[in-house]
């Protein structure tokens, strides 16, 4: 079912039908909700989930359902590629200028340097992912990228193979607040 919804979601997004219903959002609250949603899955595998959030983050003007989808997707990936007993951090800080930066950092298998630039492309799965027996559509990160970019933000990853990966995304604090969607 998850795979079908990935395909439907991406086809809607690619057709330009990414509907953003923006509201004033407390990113810290959104991150805590995501951690709670994934805590049972993490606990089963003794993976520690923690947050690292700057005090006094500005309120962001975003679609909470879509940003939740991005965070959820990134955290699911981090869980998928982490060893039992591992450690995952979800964080947010003030970015450059008028943006906030959020991230999901794991200590899993990491991404090879020659593949890191391709992970946000359609149907790409890292070779480590293929060999770890983890199945996916290869669309999750593409959907994340489209959602982040629809908000006027950007998404990128940093990794060392065998030493985990961190996926970052930035969102403008109040982009399009008074303008059209």
Long-range contacts (C-beta under 8 A, 24 or more apart in sequence): 3-137, 6-137, 6-139, 6-140, 6-143, 7-137, 7-139, 9-139, 9-143, 10-122, 10-139, 10-142, 10-143, 10-146, 13-143, 13-146, 13-147, 13-150, 14-146, 18-66, 18-146, 18-147, 18-150, 19-63, 19-181, 20-62, 20-63, 20-66, 20-150, 20-151, 20-181, 21-63, 21-65, 22-61, 22-62, 22-63, 22-176, 22-177, 22-181, 23-61, 23-62, 23-63, 23-64, 24-59, 24-60, 24-61, 25-59, 25-60, 25-61, 25-62, 25-64, 25-67, 26-57, 26-59, 27-53, 27-57, 27-60, 27-67, 27-92, 27-100, 27-102, 28-53, 28-57, 28-92, 30-64, 30-67, 30-68, 30-71, 31-71, 31-90, 31-91, 31-92, 31-102, 33-68, 34-68, 34-71, 34-72, 34-75, 34-90, 35-75, 35-90, 37-72, 38-72, 38-75, 38-76, 38-79, 41-79, 42-79, 42-88, 45-79, 45-82, 45-84, 45-85, 45-86, 46-84, 46-85, 47-79, 47-82, 47-84, 47-85, 47-86, 47-87, 47-88, 48-86, 48-87, 48-88, 49-75, 49-88, 49-90, 50-87, 50-88, 50-89, 50-90, 51-89, 51-90, 51-91, 52-89, 52-90, 52-91, 52-92, 53-91, 53-92, 53-93, 54-92, 54-93, 54-94, 57-92, 57-93, 57-94, 57-100, 58-94, 58-100, 58-173, 59-173, 60-100, 60-171, 60-172, 60-173, 60-174, 61-172, 61-173, 61-174, 61-175, 61-176, 61-177, 62-151, 62-171, 63-147, 63-151, 66-147, 66-150, 66-151, 67-147, 67-151, 67-171, 69-143, 69-144, 69-147, 70-144, 70-147, 70-148, 70-155, 70-169, 71-102, 71-104, 73-140, 73-141, 73-143, 73-144, 74-104, 74-144, 74-167, 75-104, 76-140, 77-104, 77-140, 77-141, 77-167, 78-104, 78-105, 78-106, 78-108, 78-165, 79-106, 80-129, 80-132, 80-134, 80-136, 81-106, 81-108, 81-109, 81-128, 81-129, 81-132, 81-134, 81-165, 82-106, 82-107, 82-108, 83-107, 83-108, 95-170, 96-170, 98-172, 98-173, 98-174, 99-153, 99-170, 99-171, 99-172, 99-173, 100-170, 100-171, 100-173, 101-168, 101-169, 101-170, 102-168, 102-169, 102-170, 102-171, 103-166, 103-167, 103-168, 103-169, 104-166, 104-167, 105-164, 105-165, 105-166, 106-164, 106-165, 106-166, 107-163, 107-164, 108-164, 108-165, 109-161, 109-162, 109-164, 110-159, 110-160, 110-161, 110-162, 110-163, 110-164, 110-165, 111-157, 111-159, 111-161, 111-165, 112-161, 113-159, 113-161, 116-157, 116-158, 116-159, 119-157, 120-144, 120-145, 120-155, 120-157, 128-161, 141-167, 144-169, 151-175, 152-176
